[in-house]
Amino acid sequence: MNTAPPSPLPAPTVATHVEIEPSILYFGTPVVLLSTENQDGSFNVAPISSAWALGWTVVLGLGRDGQTANNLGSRPDLVISLPAPAQWSAVERLAPLTGRNPVPSSKPEGCRFEPDKFAAAGLTSEPSHLVRPPRVAGCPIQLEARAERVRPDASGDFVIVEAVVCKVHADSRIVVPGTDHIDPAAWSPLIYNFRHYFGLGPELGHSHRTQTPRPFEGPRGVSSTSISG
């Protein structure tokens, strides 16, 4: 019987830290596209880089003066569409556009008003089932939701939205067959990392709580089946 100890994992690199003051703290978050309803019944779509989920509640960080925050203050229906990495260029085409007219002075230089942001970005809408705003066609995951709480953040420069998801749409190619689980090996979110776009790298391991475990070869050929938390 082979009693040799397993090959050790590479040791963490010893780093020297320096104090910095970055202008932003987008340290790797998923990009989402938010569809909301304008006052005239038309629809707005905007890219958001501050989003995280807790159960079926999604917390969103929005610019205070944007059309999305303005819409959700009085019309709480929204759709949270998560684009794939290949859709990054469409997301970037949305970046300099706003649904506010006139353009708020707080918007970055070069930002312009666009009444049909779907068309301007080369995106297509598709009807939702439970809310008025449309889904963004082609996005592998689409969440119909309602904003239950909209409030200013501590700085007063942003708005924090707590949205409760009421229906989930997922591309069948990223769902584990016969289950309600997203296959993490088939799904890669578009990540916004310090104002650069990335997809996911190779899988390193999985949580002991996963319901879709599978053995695979981890770093240096070590078989990995779980990560303790």
C-alpha positions as a Markdown table, in Angstrom:
| # | Residue | x | y | z |
|---|---|---|---|---|
| 1 | Met | 0.0 | 0.0 | 0.0 |
| 2 | Asn | 1.3 | 3.5 | -0.9 |
| 3 | Thr | 1.8 | 5.4 | 2.4 |
| 4 | Ala | 3.6 | 8.4 | 0.9 |
| 5 | Pro | 2.2 | 11.7 | 2.1 |
| 6 | Pro | 0.2 | 13.7 | -0.5 |
| 7 | Ser | 2.0 | 16.4 | -2.4 |
| 8 | Pro | 1.8 | 19.7 | -0.5 |
| 9 | Leu | -0.2 | 22.5 | -1.9 |
| 10 | Pro | 1.9 | 25.6 | -2.8 |
| 11 | Ala | 2.5 | 27.8 | 0.2 |
| 12 | Pro | 1.0 | 31.3 | 0.2 |
| 13 | Thr | 3.3 | 33.9 | -1.1 |
| 14 | Val | 4.7 | 36.3 | 1.5 |
| 15 | Ala | 3.7 | 39.8 | 0.4 |
| 16 | Thr | 4.8 | 43.3 | 1.5 |
| 17 | His | 1.8 | 45.5 | 1.9 |
| 18 | Val | 1.7 | 49.2 | 1.1 |
| 19 | Glu | -1.0 | 51.7 | 2.0 |
| 20 | Ile | -3.0 | 53.0 | -1.0 |
| 21 | Glu | -6.0 | 55.2 | -1.6 |
| 22 | Pro | -7.7 | 53.8 | -4.8 |
| 23 | Ser | -10.5 | 55.9 | -6.4 |
| 24 | Ile | -12.8 | 52.8 | -6.5 |
| 25 | Leu | -13.1 | 49.5 | -4.7 |
| 26 | Tyr | -14.5 | 47.2 | -7.4 |
| 27 | Phe | -12.5 | 44.2 | -6.2 |
| 28 | Gly | -14.1 | 41.6 | -8.5 |
| 29 | Thr | -17.9 | 41.7 | -8.5 |
| 30 | Pro | -20.4 | 40.4 | -11.1 |
| 31 | Val | -21.9 | 42.7 | -13.7 |
| 32 | Val | -25.7 | 42.8 | -13.8 |
| 33 | Leu | -28.0 | 44.6 | -16.2 |
| 34 | Leu | -31.0 | 46.2 | -14.5 |
| 35 | Ser | -34.2 | 46.7 | -16.5 |
| 36 | Thr | -36.7 | 49.3 | -14.9 |
| 37 | Glu | -39.7 | 51.2 | -16.0 |
| 38 | Asn | -39.6 | 54.9 | -16.9 |
| 39 | Gln | -42.3 | 57.3 | -16.0 |
| 40 | Asp | -43.7 | 57.3 | -19.6 |
| 41 | Gly | -44.0 | 53.5 | -19.6 |
| 42 | Ser | -40.9 | 52.9 | -21.7 |
| 43 | Phe | -38.0 | 50.9 | -20.2 |
| 44 | Asn | -34.4 | 51.6 | -19.1 |
| 45 | Val | -31.5 | 49.2 | -18.9 |
| 46 | Ala | -28.3 | 50.0 | -17.1 |
| 47 | Pro | -25.1 | 48.1 | -16.1 |
| 48 | Ile | -24.5 | 47.8 | -12.4 |
| 49 | Ser | -21.2 | 46.6 | -10.8 |
| 50 | Ser | -22.3 | 46.4 | -7.2 |
| 51 | Ala | -24.6 | 43.5 | -6.6 |
| 52 | Trp | -24.7 | 40.5 | -4.2 |
| 53 | Ala | -27.4 | 38.0 | -3.1 |
| 54 | Leu | -28.5 | 36.8 | 0.3 |
| 55 | Gly | -31.0 | 34.0 | -0.2 |
| 56 | Trp | -33.6 | 35.3 | -2.7 |
| 57 | Thr | -32.8 | 39.0 | -1.8 |
| 58 | Val | -30.4 | 40.8 | -4.1 |
| 59 | Val | -28.7 | 44.0 | -2.7 |
| 60 | Leu | -27.8 | 46.6 | -5.4 |
| 61 | Gly | -25.7 | 49.7 | -5.2 |
| 62 | Leu | -26.8 | 52.5 | -7.6 |
| 63 | Gly | -25.7 | 56.0 | -8.4 |
| 64 | Arg | -28.0 | 58.4 | -6.7 |
| 65 | Asp | -28.7 | 60.5 | -9.8 |
| 66 | Gly | -29.2 | 57.7 | -12.3 |
| 67 | Gln | -32.4 | 56.8 | -14.1 |
| 68 | Thr | -32.5 | 53.4 | -12.4 |
| 69 | Ala | -32.6 | 54.8 | -8.9 |
| 70 | Asn | -35.1 | 57.4 | -10.0 |
| 71 | Asn | -37.4 | 54.7 | -11.5 |
| 72 | Leu | -37.2 | 52.3 | -8.5 |
| 73 | Gly | -38.2 | 55.1 | -6.1 |
| 74 | Ser | -41.7 | 55.0 | -7.5 |
| 75 | Arg | -41.9 | 51.9 | -9.7 |
| 76 | Pro | -40.4 | 48.9 | -7.8 |
| 77 | Asp | -40.5 | 46.2 | -10.5 |
| 78 | Leu | -37.1 | 45.3 | -12.1 |
| 79 | Val | -35.3 | 42.5 | -13.8 |
| 80 | Ile | -31.7 | 41.6 | -12.9 |
| 81 | Ser | -30.0 | 40.0 | -15.9 |
| 82 | Leu | -26.5 | 38.5 | -15.5 |
| 83 | Pro | -24.6 | 38.7 | -18.8 |
| 84 | Ala | -22.0 | 36.1 | -19.9 |
| 85 | Pro | -18.3 | 37.2 | -20.4 |
| 86 | Ala | -18.8 | 37.3 | -24.2 |
| 87 | Gln | -21.4 | 40.1 | -23.7 |
| 88 | Trp | -18.9 | 42.5 | -22.1 |
| 89 | Ser | -18.8 | 44.8 | -25.2 |
| 90 | Ala | -22.6 | 45.3 | -25.0 |
| 91 | Val | -22.2 | 46.2 | -21.4 |
| 92 | Glu | -19.5 | 48.7 | -22.2 |
| 93 | Arg | -21.6 | 50.3 | -24.9 |
| 94 | Leu | -24.2 | 51.0 | -22.1 |
| 95 | Ala | -21.7 | 52.5 | -19.8 |
| 96 | Pro | -21.7 | 56.1 | -21.2 |
| 97 | Leu | -25.4 | 56.2 | -21.6 |
| 98 | Thr | -28.1 | 57.6 | -19.3 |
| 99 | Gly | -31.8 | 57.6 | -19.3 |
| 100 | Arg | -31.9 | 61.0 | -17.5 |
| 101 | Asn | -32.5 | 64.2 | -19.6 |
| 102 | Pro | -30.9 | 66.5 | -19.0 |
| 103 | Val | -27.8 | 64.5 | -18.0 |
| 104 | Pro | -27.0 | 65.0 | -14.3 |
| 105 | Ser | -23.9 | 67.0 | -13.5 |
| 106 | Ser | -22.7 | 64.1 | -11.4 |
| 107 | Lys | -22.4 | 61.9 | -14.4 |
| 108 | Pro | -18.8 | 61.3 | -15.8 |
| 109 | Glu | -17.7 | 63.5 | -18.7 |
| 110 | Gly | -18.8 | 62.1 | -22.0 |
| 111 | Cys | -22.0 | 60.6 | -20.7 |
| 112 | Arg | -25.0 | 61.3 | -23.0 |
| 113 | Phe | -28.8 | 60.8 | -22.9 |
| 114 | Glu | -30.1 | 57.9 | -24.8 |
| 115 | Pro | -33.9 | 57.1 | -24.8 |
| 116 | Asp | -33.5 | 53.6 | -26.3 |
| 117 | Lys | -30.5 | 52.0 | -24.6 |
| 118 | Phe | -31.4 | 48.5 | -25.6 |
| 119 | Ala | -31.0 | 49.4 | -29.3 |
| 120 | Ala | -27.9 | 51.6 | -28.7 |
| 121 | Ala | -26.1 | 48.7 | -26.9 |
| 122 | Gly | -27.2 | 46.1 | -29.5 |
| 123 | Leu | -29.3 | 44.3 | -26.9 |
| 124 | Thr | -32.7 | 42.7 | -27.3 |
| 125 | Ser | -35.5 | 42.6 | -24.8 |
| 126 | Glu | -37.9 | 39.8 | -24.0 |
| 127 | Pro | -41.1 | 39.9 | -21.9 |
| 128 | Ser | -41.0 | 39.1 | -18.2 |
| 129 | His | -43.7 | 36.9 | -16.6 |
| 130 | Leu | -44.4 | 38.7 | -13.3 |
| 131 | Val | -43.0 | 42.2 | -13.6 |
| 132 | Arg | -43.4 | 44.9 | -16.3 |
| 133 | Pro | -39.7 | 45.6 | -17.2 |
| 134 | Pro | -38.3 | 43.2 | -19.8 |
| 135 | Arg | -35.5 | 40.7 | -19.5 |
| 136 | Val | -32.3 | 41.1 | -21.4 |
| 137 | Ala | -32.3 | 38.4 | -24.1 |
| 138 | Gly | -29.1 | 36.3 | -24.3 |
| 139 | Cys | -28.2 | 36.7 | -20.6 |
| 140 | Pro | -27.9 | 33.2 | -19.2 |
| 141 | Ile | -29.5 | 34.2 | -15.8 |
| 142 | Gln | -32.5 | 36.6 | -15.5 |
| 143 | Leu | -34.1 | 37.4 | -12.2 |
| 144 | Glu | -37.5 | 39.0 | -12.0 |
| 145 | Ala | -37.7 | 41.0 | -8.8 |
| 146 | Arg | -39.3 | 43.9 | -6.8 |
| 147 | Ala | -37.5 | 46.5 | -4.9 |
| 148 | Glu | -38.8 | 46.2 | -1.3 |
| 149 | Arg | -36.4 | 48.9 | 0.2 |
| 150 | Val | -34.7 | 51.8 | -1.5 |
| 151 | Arg | -32.6 | 54.1 | 0.7 |
| 152 | Pro | -29.5 | 56.3 | 0.5 |
| 153 | Asp | -26.1 | 54.9 | 1.6 |
| 154 | Ala | -24.1 | 56.3 | 4.4 |
| 155 | Ser | -22.2 | 58.7 | 2.2 |
| 156 | Gly | -25.3 | 60.1 | 0.5 |
| 157 | Asp | -23.8 | 59.6 | -3.0 |
| 158 | Phe | -25.4 | 56.2 | -3.7 |
| 159 | Val | -28.7 | 54.4 | -3.3 |
| 160 | Ile | -28.9 | 50.9 | -1.8 |
| 161 | Val | -31.8 | 48.7 | -3.1 |
| 162 | Glu | -33.0 | 45.4 | -1.5 |
| 163 | Ala | -34.8 | 43.5 | -4.2 |
| 164 | Val | -36.7 | 40.3 | -3.6 |
| 165 | Val | -36.6 | 37.9 | -6.5 |
| 166 | Cys | -39.9 | 36.4 | -7.5 |
| 167 | Lys | -38.9 | 34.3 | -10.6 |
| 168 | Val | -35.6 | 32.9 | -11.9 |
| 169 | His | -34.9 | 32.2 | -15.6 |
| 170 | Ala | -31.8 | 30.1 | -16.4 |
| 171 | Asp | -30.4 | 29.0 | -19.8 |
| 172 | Ser | -30.9 | 25.2 | -19.8 |
| 173 | Arg | -27.3 | 24.7 | -20.8 |
| 174 | Ile | -26.1 | 25.9 | -17.4 |
| 175 | Val | -28.6 | 23.9 | -15.3 |
| 176 | Val | -27.7 | 20.5 | -13.9 |
| 177 | Pro | -30.2 | 18.1 | -15.7 |
| 178 | Gly | -33.2 | 17.1 | -13.6 |
| 179 | Thr | -32.4 | 19.7 | -10.9 |
| 180 | Asp | -32.9 | 23.3 | -10.0 |
| 181 | His | -29.2 | 23.9 | -9.6 |
| 182 | Ile | -26.9 | 26.0 | -11.7 |
| 183 | Asp | -23.9 | 24.0 | -12.9 |
| 184 | Pro | -20.9 | 26.1 | -11.8 |
| 185 | Ala | -18.7 | 24.4 | -14.4 |
| 186 | Ala | -21.0 | 25.6 | -17.2 |
| 187 | Trp | -21.8 | 29.1 | -15.9 |
| 188 | Ser | -19.3 | 32.0 | -15.8 |
| 189 | Pro | -20.5 | 35.4 | -14.7 |
| 190 | Leu | -19.0 | 38.6 | -16.2 |
| 191 | Ile | -16.7 | 40.0 | -13.5 |
| 192 | Tyr | -15.9 | 43.7 | -13.1 |
| 193 | Asn | -12.5 | 43.8 | -11.5 |
| 194 | Phe | -11.2 | 47.4 | -10.9 |
| 195 | Arg | -12.9 | 48.6 | -14.1 |
| 196 | His | -11.7 | 45.7 | -16.2 |
| 197 | Tyr | -13.8 | 42.8 | -17.5 |
| 198 | Phe | -13.0 | 39.2 | -16.7 |
| 199 | Gly | -14.6 | 35.7 | -16.8 |
| 200 | Leu | -13.9 | 32.9 | -14.3 |
| 201 | Gly | -10.7 | 30.9 | -14.3 |
| 202 | Pro | -10.4 | 27.1 | -13.7 |
| 203 | Glu | -12.2 | 25.7 | -10.7 |
| 204 | Leu | -10.1 | 25.3 | -7.6 |
| 205 | Gly | -12.5 | 23.4 | -5.3 |
| 206 | His | -16.0 | 23.4 | -3.9 |
| 207 | Ser | -17.7 | 24.1 | -0.6 |
| 208 | His | -18.7 | 21.2 | 1.6 |
| 209 | Arg | -22.3 | 22.6 | 1.3 |
| 210 | Thr | -22.5 | 22.1 | -2.4 |
| 211 | Gln | -25.3 | 19.9 | -3.8 |
| 212 | Thr | -23.5 | 19.3 | -7.0 |
| 213 | Pro | -20.1 | 17.8 | -5.9 |
| 214 | Arg | -17.7 | 16.1 | -8.3 |
| 215 | Pro | -14.1 | 15.0 | -8.0 |
| 216 | Phe | -11.5 | 16.8 | -10.1 |
| 217 | Glu | -7.8 | 17.5 | -10.3 |
| 218 | Gly | -6.8 | 20.5 | -8.4 |
| 219 | Pro | -3.4 | 22.3 | -8.2 |
| 220 | Arg | -0.4 | 20.1 | -8.8 |
| 221 | Gly | -2.5 | 17.1 | -9.5 |
| 222 | Val | -4.0 | 16.9 | -6.0 |
| 223 | Ser | -7.5 | 15.5 | -6.1 |
| 224 | Ser | -9.9 | 18.2 | -4.6 |
| 225 | Thr | -13.4 | 17.4 | -3.4 |
| 226 | Ser | -14.2 | 20.1 | -0.8 |
| 227 | Ile | -13.3 | 23.4 | 0.8 |
| 228 | Ser | -14.1 | 23.8 | 4.5 |
| 229 | Gly | -15.5 | 27.1 | 5.7 |
